[in-house]
Amino acid sequence: MPVDADRYKSLAASFPTGVAIVTARDADGTPKGLTTQSFVGLSVEPPLMLVTVARTSRTLSALLAARAFVINFMKAGAEDVAARFATKDEDKFAGIRWEPSANAGGAAILRETAHAYAECVLKDAIEAGDHWILVGEVAGGEVLDGQPLLYYRRRYAAWRDA
């Protein structure tokens, strides 16, 4: 018998993860985005990355329609931005500086708050439980300055070098 939702969330929160904001443009060109901890570097040949998105996400339809997205790996100090993109707010981009991706349909690159980003073209979308698995081929990206932002047991923390 499977565990209940509270036990599942507690188990999943026991694994510290990096924090990413996944962005896309909707059919009107409006930027959309969400915070996620679900990221996998899936393959080197071809270069593939995987993210998961809840079925209830207001960004999901833009991701599927645009068939391109940017994964912004957030840096320490960007806790407020990560928290904003984790909400259901209509305009998460208000006051946020971003630039359009040349390789991912104009999806937002959050250069000021990311320590790296990957520009992806959607290769596969798979329904899985209450989420979608999105597999993107990496068409561009950059590693920037800064230390990664982590999430553990429902709290943000900065990466500390050992």
N, C-alpha and C positions, 0 to 999 in steps of 0.2 A: 504494500500500500504506500503511495507517495506521501511525502511530508506535506504539511499545510503551508500556506503562503508565508506566514510569519517565520516559521522555521527555515524555509527556503531563503527568505531575505536575510536572515541572520547568518546562515551558512555562506551565502554569496558575499556578504559584507565582511567576512573574515579574511578575504583575500585582498591585500592592498593592490590597487591598480593605478595606472596613469589616467589622466582626465583628457578627453578630447571633445571638441565641438565640431560636429559634422554640419556642413552647409551646402545649400543648393539654391537655385533660383526657380521660382514658380513660373507658370505660363505667362504671367504679366511682367516677369522680370524682377519681382520683389524678392529680396534675399530672405531665406528661411534657415533656421538652424536649431540644433538640439545638442545637449550635453550627453555624452555617453562614456561609459567605462569599458564597453564591450568592443575591443579592438584586437585583431589578430593580424600579424604579418604572415600571410598565408603561403606565398610562393615567391621564389626569386626568378624562376624561369617558367612562365612569364611573371613579371612583378605584379603580384596580387595582394590586396589588403581586404580585410573583412570587418564590417561593423554590423551591429544588430540594432534594430529600431522597433520600438513598441508599436503595435497596431494602432494604438490610440494617439500616437504622435501627430501633431498638426503639421509636421515637416515631412512625414512619410510620402504624401501624395506628390510633393514637389521633387523629392528624391527619385521616385519612380518615374515621373514624367520627364524630368530633366535628363535622366540617364547619365548623370555626372554629378560629382560631389567633391568637396575638399574635406579632408580630415585635418583639423588644426589641433596639434598636440600642445596642450596648455602648459604655460610655465608658472613657476611659483610666483605668487603675487597676483595671480589672475583669478583668485577665488570668487570675487564678486561677479566677474564675467561668466564663469562656469555656473555659478548659482543662478544667474539671470536666465541663461539658456536652458536650465533644467526646469523652468517654469512653463506655464501655458500662456504667458503674456503674448499679446498680438504683435507688438513691435519690439522684439528682443534686440534689434539693431539700433534703437534710439541712442544716440550719443556714442556709439561704437565705431571706431575708425576701421575701415576694411578696404580691400582692393579686389577687383574682379579677377578671377583666374582665367588665364588665356588658354588653359588646357582642360578645364572642367566646366564648360558652359557658363562662365562668369560667376561661379559660386564664390562666396566670400573667403578671402584669405585674411586671417586675423593676425597680421604680422606683428603688431605691438604686444599682443598677449600670448603668442605661441612661441615655443622654442623650436618647432619644426612644423611643416605641413606637407601633406601629400595630395596632389591633384589626381583624381580618379575618374575613369570612365566606367560606368556600370556594365559589368559582364554577365551577372546573374543575380536574380532576386528569388529567394526561397522562403516560403511561408514555414514558420516553425513555432508551434504553440501560439503564444500571445505576441510574438515578435516576427519580424522579417529579417532574414540574413541577406545583407547586400555585399556582393563581391565586386570590387572595383579593380581595374587594371591601372596601375600607377603610370600616369602620363607626364608627370612633372612633380616638383617639390623642392624643398630647401630646408637645410638645417640652420637654425638661427641661434642667437645667444640665449642663455638662461638655463636654469635648472627645471626639471619637470615638476608639475603639480601632481600630487597623489591624492587618492581618496581611500579611506579605510574606516570602516565602522561608522559610516555616515558623517565623516569629518574630513575636511581638506587638510593637507600638510605638505610642506616643502620637502623635496628630496634632500637627504643629507648624505654627503660623501662619507664613505666608511674610512 
